[in-house]
Amino acid sequence: MEQLSRRGVVLGLGSATMLAACANPIGGDGADVLDARVDAARDYLRNTYPSLEELFEKSRGILYIPVVTEAGLFVGGAYGRGALRIDDVTVDYYSATRGSFGLQAGAQQYAHALFFMTEQALQDFRTSPGWAASADMRYATPSRGGSMGSETTTQFAPVIAVVFGQSGMLAGASLAGVKYSRIIP
């Protein structure tokens, strides 16, 4: 009986954690608020990491998720909302969700952008009913400096992820297993 109650406590805490992750501060305030947050994320990337300029210039579209809230205690979850922009114009809105199990405890928030470097990658993303980020996605790490030129990124991956603005106490921020779905804000 004691083991059953421990299991119940762990599952209950994990469920509460996943629900807390869904309390993302973006909320349901509509497209105007979401677009303003996307503008802020775009401007932050451009102003803070000028080495990403070539990605901005060569990408066919960029999905900005300005705030992802992630939390876990053995069972975890992450949630965020953002916008896909083509030629810096919002064309669709998306949510990013992920569930996880394993040795984890803590919470964090971060932002990310997916740079679609080919028309095919952008088309695959837009026509998919639910697109999942894979473990082999190429990551650009703007905090380490250096050039993000075409020879190091665009030749090797149709989609490049940039994770930035991390805060909190959960180790790492990976996009593997994140599912993106089109939404109406």
N, C-alpha and C positions, 0 to 999 in steps of 0.2 A: 504494500500500500504506500509506503514511504517513497519508493522509487517511482511509482505512478504519479504521486503528487509533485515530485521534482520535475518529472517529464512535463507535467501540465504547466508548471511554473515557467519552464524554459520555453515551451511552445507559446504560452501566453505572452511572455516578454518578447519573443520573436515576432508574434503577430502585432503586438502594440508598436514594435519598432518599425515594421513595414508600413503600418498605418501612419506613423509619425513621418516617415519618409514621403508620404503622399501629401503632407501638409506643406508642400513647397511654397515659398512666399510669392510665387508668381500668381497662384490662385486662379480664379476664374474671372478676372477683371476685364477680359475682352482683348480684342486685337490691338487696340491703341496702346495699352499698357505693355503687352507682349512686344510689339514693335519698338517701343521706346527702350525696353531692356535689351533687345537685339541690337539696336543702334549703339547703346552703351558698350556692349560686348565687342562689337566691330571696332568702335573707336578705341577702346582699350587695347585690343590686339594691334591695331595699326600704329598707335602712338607708343606703346611700350616695347613692341618687338618689330622694329623696322626691317629686320632680316626676313620677315614673312611676306614682304611686299610682292615678291615674285609669285608666291602662291596666290595672292589676291588677284594678280594680273592674269595668270594662266588658268585659273580654275573656271570651270563651266557653270558652277553653282556652289553656294556655301550654305550649309545648315548650321545655324547658331543655336546652341542651347545655353542661354546665359546663366542659369542656375540649376544645378542638379543637387538634390539633397539625398544623401546616402547614409543609412544607419543599419546597424546589425548587432545582434547578440546571438551568435550561432546561426540564426535565420535572419537574413537581411533583405533590404530592398533599396532601390534608388528610383527617383522620379524627377523629371524636369520637362519643361515645354519650351519650344522655340519656333523659329521660322526658317524656311528655305528661301534663299534669295538668289535670283538670277539677274545679273547685271545690277546688283544692289537694289532690286525691287522684290518685295515679298510676293511669292507665288503660292505658297502653302504653309500651313502650320503643322507641327509635329510634336508628339510626346516621345520621351525616351524613358523606358522602364527596364528594370532588371531585378530579378530575385536571385538570392544566393543562399547557400547553406555551407557551413563549415566553421572553422576556427576563426571567429571575427568578433570584435566588440568595439563599439565606438560609433561616431557619426562624423560626417564631413560634408562640406559643400564645395563644389567646383563648377567651372564652366567648360564647355568644349565647343569646337567648331570642326565640322567635316568639310574638307575641300574636295569637291568632285573634279578630278583632273581630266576626265574624258567624257564625251557626250554619252557613251554607252553606260558608264557608271552612273551618271545622273539619270538617264532614262530608266535603268534598272531600279534605282532607288524610287523614282516617282511612280512607277507602275506596279511596284510591289505592294501587296496588301499589308505587309508587316516586314520590314527589312531589319535583319540582325547584323550587328557589327561582328566581325570575325576576329579571331586571335591573330591572324596574319595581316591585319590592317597596319599600314605604315604610320608611325607616330613621328611627328616633328616636335622637337623639344626646344621651344624658343628660349627657355630660361638658361640654357647652356650656351647661348650665343652662337656665333658663326653664321655662315651663309646657308640659307635654305634653298639654294639654287636648283635649277632643273636637273643638273647632273646628279644630285644627291636624293631627289625626291620624286619628281614627276615622271621620270623614266621607269621607276620601279613600282609604282602603285597607282591604281586608278582613284583611290580614295585615301586622303591623308588626314589624320586626326591630330588636332592640337588641343591639349588639355591645359587649362590655366586657371589661375585664381583660387587655388586650393586652400582651404582652411578647415580645421577640425582635427579630430583625433582618431582617424581610421587610416591604417597604412595603405598608401597607394591609391591610385585612381586609374582603373583600366576600363576600357569601353567594350572589352570582349563580353559577348552575351547580352549587350544592350539591344533592346528591340525598339525600333522607331515606327510609329504609326501616325498616319495623317489624322488630324483633329480639326474641329471647328471651335475656335476660342470663344 
